[in-house]
C-alpha cells in the first residue's frame, strides 16, 4: 500500500489541477489626449456666440485592436467628440489599410457626440466670431486627429497579447426620450417618460491570459448633452470612462454611443449632474462585469457599404429664394447656405453616401454600426430582426451627417424628423424610404458575413 500511495497522490493532484483555457484572440488598446491646445469654436449648439473658455475634462481618442486565430483584425476607435467627419473616416481607413493591414470594413470609428468638444466640420461653422479663423483651426485640428488615430491603432497592435473576450449587459436609467407632444400637433424637446428608450448597457471586456485587463468597451443610447457651457468636456460619457479607468487602472475604458438621436440625459445642465450620470453609467458597467459573462470565440467577419440615402423632394431655386425672406432666421440662413452650395457645386445631390457596417466578433456577437444621429427605433427593431445571440447597435459611427429618423418619426415630424436639417447644408430632409433602406442593407450585410 505504501508503494501505491505516491502514485495515487500524483493522480489526484493531476486530476484536480484547473484546466487553463487557451485564449482565442490577441488584443491591445491605446489612448491619447485630444483636448485642443488652444481656444476653438465649439460644436453641437447652433446658438453659441463665442469660442471655448477652458477645459473641464480632457478629451480622449482611444483604439482597440482585436485579432482572431486566423490573423484577421478589427479596429475600434472611440472619440470624445461631436462626430466623425466623412473625410476623416475615409483618410484614416486608407492609411490604416496601408500602414497596418486592416481592411476598411474592419474599422469602426465612433464619436461620443459630446456637445462640449471642438467643431470639426469646416462647412458647419456658421455664425462664428471669425469664420475664416475657425475654419482654419478646425482643419488643423482634424489633420492632427487623423495622425493620432492612425498612430493609436498602431500602438494597440504593438501592445496586443493573447487575450480572452467576454460580453455581458446591464441597464442604466440616465436616458429618457426627449420627444414630447406639444398639444398643437408638434413635438417639444422635453423629457417624455412614456417614450421609447433602450437603456441596455452592452459591455465587452478583454483580458490577457494572465488575467490582466486590457480594455473595457461599453455602449449606451443617450445624447452627450448634460452640459451647455463653454468648456471642453467629454460630458457624462467622459466621466464614466474616467471612473472605470480609476477602478481598473490596467484597462482602457472606451465608450461607443448608441442610437441616441431622440434620447437625452435627465436632469441636465450642471457639471455635477454630468459627473453623477457618468458614475451611474460606470456603475452599470461594473454590474455587467460581475455577471457570468459570455466568453466569445470564433472568427472576425465584417461588411461595410455606403448606400445612396435619398433626400425628400429637393427645393427649387425659386423656393430657396423665397425662404431667404423668411422671418425665421434659421430657415433664411439655411436657404442662403443651400443657394451658395448650388453656386459652388452645381445641382443639388439627390442622395448622400451613408455608411452601414456589420461586424461579427466570434460566433455570437453581431455589432451593427450606423452613421448619423440614429433614433432609438433602429436599435429596438434590429435587436428583434437579427436572430443572433447578441446584437449591439451603435450610431454616430464612421460619419455623423444628420439625424436619421425612423419612418414613425419621419411621419410625426419635429426636430429629429427633419426639422434639424435647417442647421446644416443638407438641401432638405430624408425620404420616407430611409428606415427600410437602412434596415434592408443591414440584413443583407448580415447575410454576407455568415
C-alpha positions as CSV (number, residue, x, y, z in Angstrom):
1,X,0.0,0.0,0.0
2,X,2.9,2.4,0.8
3,X,4.2,1.9,-2.7
4,X,0.9,2.9,-4.2
5,X,0.4,6.0,-2.1
6,X,2.7,8.4,-4.0
7,X,1.2,7.3,-7.3
8,X,-2.4,7.8,-6.1
9,X,-1.5,11.3,-4.7
10,X,0.1,12.2,-8.1
11,X,-3.0,11.1,-9.9
12,X,-5.2,13.1,-7.5
13,X,-3.1,16.3,-8.0
14,X,-3.2,15.9,-11.8
15,X,-6.9,15.4,-11.8
16,X,-7.6,18.3,-9.5
17,X,-5.5,20.8,-11.5
18,X,-7.6,23.5,-13.1
19,X,-8.0,23.5,-16.8
20,X,-6.3,26.5,-18.3
21,X,-8.4,27.8,-21.3
22,X,-6.4,28.9,-24.3
23,X,-7.1,32.5,-25.3
24,X,-8.9,32.7,-28.6
25,X,-7.7,36.2,-29.5
26,X,-5.0,38.8,-29.4
27,X,-6.0,42.2,-28.1
28,X,-4.4,45.6,-27.4
29,X,-5.6,49.1,-26.6
30,X,-4.2,52.6,-26.5
31,X,-5.3,56.1,-25.5
32,X,-4.3,59.6,-26.3
33,X,-5.5,63.0,-25.1
34,X,-7.0,65.1,-27.9
35,X,-8.1,68.2,-25.9
36,X,-7.4,71.3,-28.1
37,X,-4.3,73.1,-27.0
38,X,-6.0,76.5,-27.6
39,X,-9.4,78.0,-27.7
40,X,-11.6,76.8,-30.6
41,X,-15.2,77.2,-31.8
42,X,-17.3,74.5,-30.1
43,X,-19.7,72.0,-31.7
44,X,-23.2,71.0,-31.0
45,X,-25.3,74.1,-30.2
46,X,-26.1,76.4,-33.0
47,X,-26.9,79.3,-30.6
48,X,-23.3,79.6,-29.4
49,X,-21.8,83.1,-29.8
50,X,-18.2,82.6,-28.6
51,X,-15.4,80.1,-28.6
52,X,-14.3,77.7,-25.7
53,X,-13.2,79.1,-22.4
54,X,-11.1,76.5,-20.8
55,X,-11.2,72.7,-20.0
56,X,-13.4,71.0,-17.6
57,X,-12.5,67.4,-18.5
58,X,-9.9,66.3,-21.0
59,X,-11.0,64.7,-24.3
60,X,-9.5,61.4,-25.5
61,X,-9.3,59.2,-28.6
62,X,-8.8,55.5,-27.9
63,X,-8.2,52.5,-30.0
64,X,-8.8,48.8,-29.5
65,X,-7.5,46.1,-31.9
66,X,-8.7,42.6,-31.8
67,X,-7.0,39.7,-33.8
68,X,-8.6,36.3,-34.3
69,X,-6.7,33.0,-34.6
70,X,-6.5,33.3,-38.4
71,X,-4.9,36.7,-38.2
72,X,-7.9,38.8,-39.2
73,X,-8.1,42.2,-37.3
74,X,-10.9,44.5,-36.1
75,X,-10.1,48.1,-35.0
76,X,-12.4,50.2,-32.9
77,X,-11.7,53.8,-32.4
78,X,-13.8,55.9,-29.9
79,X,-13.5,59.7,-29.5
80,X,-14.8,62.3,-27.1
81,X,-16.0,64.4,-30.0
82,X,-19.2,65.6,-31.6
83,X,-18.9,63.4,-34.6
84,X,-16.8,61.7,-37.3
85,X,-16.4,63.8,-40.5
86,X,-16.7,61.6,-43.6
87,X,-13.4,62.8,-45.0
88,X,-11.7,61.8,-41.7
89,X,-13.1,58.3,-41.9
90,X,-12.0,57.9,-45.5
91,X,-8.5,59.2,-44.9
92,X,-8.0,57.1,-41.7
93,X,-9.3,54.0,-43.4
94,X,-6.9,54.4,-46.3
95,X,-3.9,54.9,-44.1
96,X,-4.8,52.1,-41.7
97,X,-5.1,49.6,-44.5
98,X,-1.8,50.7,-46.0
99,X,0.2,51.0,-42.7
100,X,-1.5,48.4,-40.5
101,X,-3.1,45.9,-43.0
102,X,-6.7,46.4,-41.6
103,X,-9.4,46.5,-44.2
104,X,-11.8,49.5,-44.2
105,X,-14.7,47.2,-43.4
106,X,-12.9,46.1,-40.3
107,X,-12.5,49.6,-38.9
108,X,-15.2,51.4,-36.8
109,X,-14.8,55.0,-35.6
110,X,-17.4,56.1,-33.1
111,X,-17.9,59.5,-31.6
112,X,-19.5,60.0,-28.1
113,X,-21.3,63.1,-29.5
114,X,-20.3,65.3,-26.7
115,X,-21.6,68.9,-27.2
116,X,-18.6,70.2,-25.2
117,X,-15.9,69.5,-27.8
118,X,-14.4,71.4,-30.8
119,X,-16.1,71.9,-34.1
120,X,-14.6,69.6,-36.7
121,X,-16.5,70.3,-39.9
122,X,-15.3,73.5,-41.6
123,X,-18.6,73.6,-43.6
124,X,-20.6,73.7,-40.3
125,X,-19.0,76.8,-38.7
126,X,-21.9,79.2,-39.1
127,X,-22.2,82.4,-37.1
128,X,-18.7,82.2,-35.7
129,X,-16.9,85.3,-34.5
130,X,-14.3,84.8,-37.2
131,X,-15.4,82.2,-39.7
132,X,-12.1,82.0,-41.6
133,X,-10.0,81.6,-38.5
134,X,-12.4,79.0,-37.0
135,X,-12.4,77.0,-40.3
136,X,-8.6,77.1,-40.3
137,X,-8.4,75.9,-36.7
138,X,-10.9,73.0,-37.4
139,X,-8.9,71.9,-40.4
140,X,-5.6,71.9,-38.5
141,X,-7.2,70.0,-35.5
142,X,-8.8,67.4,-37.8
143,X,-5.5,66.8,-39.7
144,X,-3.7,66.2,-36.3
145,X,-6.6,64.0,-35.2
146,X,-6.1,61.8,-38.3
147,X,-2.5,61.2,-37.4
148,X,-3.4,60.5,-33.8
149,X,-5.9,57.9,-34.7
150,X,-3.6,56.1,-37.2
151,X,-0.8,56.0,-34.6
152,X,-3.2,54.8,-31.8
153,X,-4.2,51.8,-33.9
154,X,-0.5,51.0,-34.5
155,X,0.1,51.3,-30.7
156,X,-2.8,49.0,-30.0
157,X,-1.4,46.4,-32.4
158,X,2.1,46.7,-30.8
159,X,0.6,46.1,-27.4
160,X,-1.5,43.2,-28.4
161,X,-1.2,40.0,-26.4
162,X,-3.1,36.7,-26.2
163,X,-6.5,37.5,-24.7
164,X,-9.9,36.4,-23.7
165,X,-13.0,38.4,-24.8
166,X,-16.1,38.4,-22.7
167,X,-19.6,40.0,-23.0
168,X,-22.5,40.9,-20.8
169,X,-25.0,43.7,-20.3
170,X,-26.6,45.7,-17.5
171,X,-29.1,48.6,-17.5
172,X,-28.8,52.3,-16.8
173,X,-31.7,54.8,-16.2
174,X,-29.9,58.1,-17.1
175,X,-31.6,58.4,-20.5
176,X,-35.2,59.5,-21.4
177,X,-37.0,60.0,-24.6
178,X,-36.9,63.7,-25.5
179,X,-39.9,64.0,-27.9
180,X,-43.0,65.2,-26.1
181,X,-46.2,66.2,-27.9
182,X,-46.7,69.9,-27.6
183,X,-50.5,69.7,-27.7
184,X,-50.6,71.6,-31.1
185,X,-49.7,68.7,-33.3
186,X,-46.0,69.2,-32.9
187,X,-43.2,68.0,-30.7
188,X,-41.2,69.6,-27.9
189,X,-37.6,68.8,-26.9
190,X,-38.8,67.9,-23.4
191,X,-38.5,64.7,-21.2
192,X,-41.1,62.1,-22.1
193,X,-41.2,59.2,-19.6
194,X,-43.5,57.3,-21.8
195,X,-41.4,57.5,-25.0
196,X,-39.3,54.6,-26.3
197,X,-35.9,54.0,-24.9
198,X,-33.1,51.5,-25.0
199,X,-31.4,51.6,-21.6
200,X,-29.2,48.5,-22.2
201,X,-25.5,48.9,-21.4
202,X,-23.6,46.3,-23.6
203,X,-20.1,45.6,-22.2
204,X,-17.0,43.9,-23.7
205,X,-14.0,43.1,-21.6
206,X,-10.7,42.0,-23.0
207,X,-8.2,40.3,-20.5
208,X,-4.8,38.8,-21.0
209,X,-4.2,35.1,-20.5
210,X,-2.8,36.0,-17.0
211,X,-6.0,37.9,-16.2
212,X,-4.7,41.5,-16.7
213,X,-7.5,43.8,-18.0
214,X,-6.7,45.3,-21.4
215,X,-9.9,47.1,-22.4
216,X,-13.5,47.7,-21.2
217,X,-15.7,48.7,-24.0
218,X,-19.3,49.8,-23.3
219,X,-22.2,51.4,-25.0
220,X,-25.3,53.4,-24.2
221,X,-28.0,55.2,-26.1
222,X,-28.1,58.8,-24.8
223,X,-27.1,62.2,-26.1
224,X,-24.0,63.7,-24.5
225,X,-25.8,66.9,-23.7
226,X,-25.8,67.2,-19.9
227,X,-23.6,70.3,-20.3
228,X,-24.2,73.5,-22.2
229,X,-21.2,75.7,-21.2
230,X,-18.1,76.9,-23.0
231,X,-15.6,74.4,-21.5
232,X,-14.2,71.3,-23.2
233,X,-15.6,68.1,-21.6
234,X,-16.5,64.5,-22.5
235,X,-19.8,65.1,-20.6
236,X,-21.3,62.1,-18.8
237,X,-19.5,59.6,-21.1
238,X,-16.2,61.2,-20.3
239,X,-16.8,60.9,-16.6
240,X,-18.0,57.3,-17.0
241,X,-14.7,56.4,-18.7
242,X,-12.7,58.3,-16.1
243,X,-14.5,56.4,-13.2
244,X,-13.8,53.0,-14.9
245,X,-10.2,53.7,-15.5
246,X,-9.7,54.7,-11.8
247,X,-11.3,51.4,-10.8
248,X,-9.5,49.4,-13.5
249,X,-6.1,51.0,-13.9
250,X,-4.7,48.5,-16.4
251,X,-7.6,48.9,-18.8
252,X,-8.5,51.4,-21.4
253,X,-12.2,52.3,-21.0
254,X,-14.0,53.0,-24.2
255,X,-17.5,54.4,-24.8
256,X,-19.4,53.8,-28.0
257,X,-22.6,55.8,-28.3
258,X,-25.7,54.0,-29.4
259,X,-29.0,55.1,-31.1
260,X,-29.3,58.3,-29.2
261,X,-31.0,60.7,-31.7
262,X,-34.1,61.1,-29.6
263,X,-32.6,60.3,-26.2
264,X,-31.3,62.8,-23.6
265,X,-29.8,62.6,-20.1
266,X,-32.1,64.0,-17.4
267,X,-31.7,66.1,-15.4
268,X,-29.1,68.2,-17.0
269,X,-27.1,71.5,-17.3
270,X,-24.5,71.2,-14.5
271,X,-21.1,69.7,-14.1
272,X,-22.3,67.9,-11.0
273,X,-25.1,66.2,-13.0
274,X,-22.6,65.2,-15.7
275,X,-20.4,63.6,-13.0
276,X,-23.4,61.9,-11.4
277,X,-24.7,60.5,-14.7
278,X,-21.2,59.3,-15.5
279,X,-20.9,57.5,-12.2
280,X,-24.3,55.9,-12.8
281,X,-23.3,54.6,-16.2
282,X,-19.9,53.4,-14.8
283,X,-21.8,51.6,-12.0
284,X,-23.9,49.8,-14.6
285,X,-20.8,48.7,-16.4
286,X,-19.4,47.4,-13.1
287,X,-22.7,45.5,-12.6
288,X,-22.3,43.8,-16.1
289,X,-18.7,42.9,-15.2
290,X,-19.9,41.0,-12.1
291,X,-22.2,38.7,-14.1
292,X,-21.4,35.3,-15.7
293,X,-20.1,36.9,-18.8
294,X,-20.3,35.1,-22.1
295,X,-16.9,34.2,-23.5
296,X,-16.6,35.0,-27.2
297,X,-14.8,32.7,-29.6
298,X,-14.6,32.4,-33.4
299,X,-13.5,34.4,-36.4
300,X,-13.8,38.2,-37.2
301,X,-16.0,38.9,-40.2
302,X,-17.1,42.3,-41.4
303,X,-19.0,44.0,-44.2
304,X,-19.3,47.7,-45.0
305,X,-21.3,49.6,-47.5
306,X,-22.0,53.3,-48.3
307,X,-25.6,53.4,-49.6
308,X,-27.2,56.3,-51.5
309,X,-29.6,57.5,-48.9
310,X,-32.2,59.5,-50.7
311,X,-33.4,63.0,-49.8
312,X,-37.1,64.0,-50.0
313,X,-38.2,66.3,-52.8
314,X,-35.5,68.8,-53.4
315,X,-36.3,72.5,-53.1
316,X,-36.2,74.6,-56.3
317,X,-34.0,77.7,-56.6
318,X,-37.2,79.8,-56.5
319,X,-38.3,78.2,-53.3
320,X,-35.0,78.8,-51.7
321,X,-35.0,82.5,-52.8
322,X,-38.4,82.8,-51.1
323,X,-37.2,81.1,-47.9
324,X,-34.4,83.6,-47.8
325,X,-37.0,86.2,-47.0
326,X,-38.4,84.3,-44.0
327,X,-38.6,85.9,-40.6
328,X,-37.3,82.7,-39.2
329,X,-33.5,83.4,-39.2
330,X,-32.6,79.7,-39.2
331,X,-34.8,79.0,-42.2
332,X,-33.5,82.1,-44.0
333,X,-29.8,81.3,-43.3
334,X,-30.3,77.7,-44.4
335,X,-31.7,78.8,-47.7
336,X,-28.7,81.1,-48.1
337,X,-26.3,78.2,-47.5
338,X,-28.1,75.9,-49.9
339,X,-28.1,78.6,-52.6
340,X,-24.4,79.1,-52.0
341,X,-23.9,75.3,-52.4
342,X,-25.7,75.4,-55.7
343,X,-23.4,78.3,-56.8
344,X,-20.3,76.4,-55.7
345,X,-21.2,72.8,-56.7
346,X,-23.9,73.0,-59.2
347,X,-27.2,71.0,-59.0
348,X,-28.1,69.7,-55.6
349,X,-27.5,65.9,-54.9
350,X,-30.5,63.6,-54.6
351,X,-28.7,61.2,-52.2
352,X,-26.0,61.1,-49.6
353,X,-23.3,58.3,-49.2
354,X,-24.5,56.8,-45.9
355,X,-22.3,54.2,-44.0
356,X,-23.7,50.9,-42.8
357,X,-21.4,48.3,-41.2
358,X,-22.0,44.8,-39.8
359,X,-19.3,43.1,-37.7
360,X,-19.3,39.6,-36.4
361,X,-16.9,39.2,-33.4
362,X,-16.8,35.5,-32.8
363,X,-19.8,33.2,-33.3
364,X,-22.3,35.1,-31.0
365,X,-21.9,38.8,-31.3
366,X,-23.2,40.9,-34.2
367,X,-22.3,44.5,-34.0
368,X,-24.2,46.9,-36.3
369,X,-22.8,50.4,-36.7
370,X,-24.7,53.2,-38.4
371,X,-23.8,56.7,-39.4
372,X,-25.5,59.8,-38.1
373,X,-27.8,60.6,-35.2
374,X,-29.9,57.4,-35.4
375,X,-33.1,57.4,-33.3
376,X,-33.7,54.6,-30.8
377,X,-36.3,52.8,-33.1
378,X,-33.4,51.4,-35.1
379,X,-31.8,49.7,-32.1
380,X,-35.1,48.3,-30.9
381,X,-36.0,47.0,-34.3
382,X,-32.6,45.5,-35.2
383,X,-32.5,43.6,-31.9
384,X,-35.8,42.0,-32.9
385,X,-35.0,41.4,-36.6
386,X,-31.5,39.9,-36.2
387,X,-31.7,36.5,-34.7
388,X,-28.2,36.2,-33.3
389,X,-27.4,35.5,-29.6
390,X,-26.0,39.1,-29.1
391,X,-26.9,42.2,-31.1
392,X,-25.2,45.5,-30.4
393,X,-26.3,48.6,-32.4
394,X,-24.2,51.8,-32.4
395,X,-25.0,55.1,-34.1
396,X,-22.5,58.0,-34.6
397,X,-20.1,55.7,-36.4
398,X,-17.9,56.4,-39.4
399,X,-19.8,59.6,-40.3
400,X,-22.2,61.9,-38.4
401,X,-24.0,63.9,-41.1
402,X,-27.5,64.5,-39.7
403,X,-30.4,63.0,-37.7
404,X,-31.6,59.7,-39.1
405,X,-35.3,59.3,-38.4
406,X,-37.3,56.1,-38.4
407,X,-40.5,56.1,-40.5
408,X,-42.5,56.7,-37.4
409,X,-40.6,59.8,-36.5
410,X,-40.4,60.9,-40.2
411,X,-44.2,60.8,-40.2
412,X,-44.5,62.6,-36.9
413,X,-42.1,65.3,-37.9
414,X,-40.4,67.6,-35.5
415,X,-36.7,68.2,-34.9
416,X,-35.4,64.6,-35.4
417,X,-37.9,64.0,-38.2
418,X,-36.4,66.6,-40.4
419,X,-36.6,70.0,-38.7
420,X,-32.9,69.9,-37.7
421,X,-31.8,69.9,-41.3
422,X,-32.0,73.7,-41.4
423,X,-28.9,74.0,-39.2
424,X,-26.6,72.4,-41.9
425,X,-26.2,72.4,-45.6
426,X,-28.4,69.4,-46.5
427,X,-31.0,70.6,-49.0
428,X,-34.0,69.0,-47.3
429,X,-35.0,66.1,-45.1
430,X,-34.5,62.5,-45.9
431,X,-37.1,60.5,-47.9
432,X,-39.8,58.3,-46.3
433,X,-37.9,55.2,-47.5
434,X,-34.9,55.9,-45.2
435,X,-35.6,53.3,-42.5
436,X,-36.3,50.5,-44.9
437,X,-33.3,51.3,-47.0
438,X,-31.0,51.2,-43.9
439,X,-32.6,48.1,-42.3
440,X,-32.6,46.1,-45.6
441,X,-28.9,46.9,-46.1
442,X,-28.1,45.8,-42.6
443,X,-29.9,42.5,-43.2
444,X,-28.1,42.0,-46.5
445,X,-24.7,42.7,-44.9
446,X,-25.5,40.3,-42.0
447,X,-26.1,37.5,-44.6
448,X,-22.8,38.4,-46.3
449,X,-20.8,37.7,-43.1
450,X,-22.2,34.2,-42.4
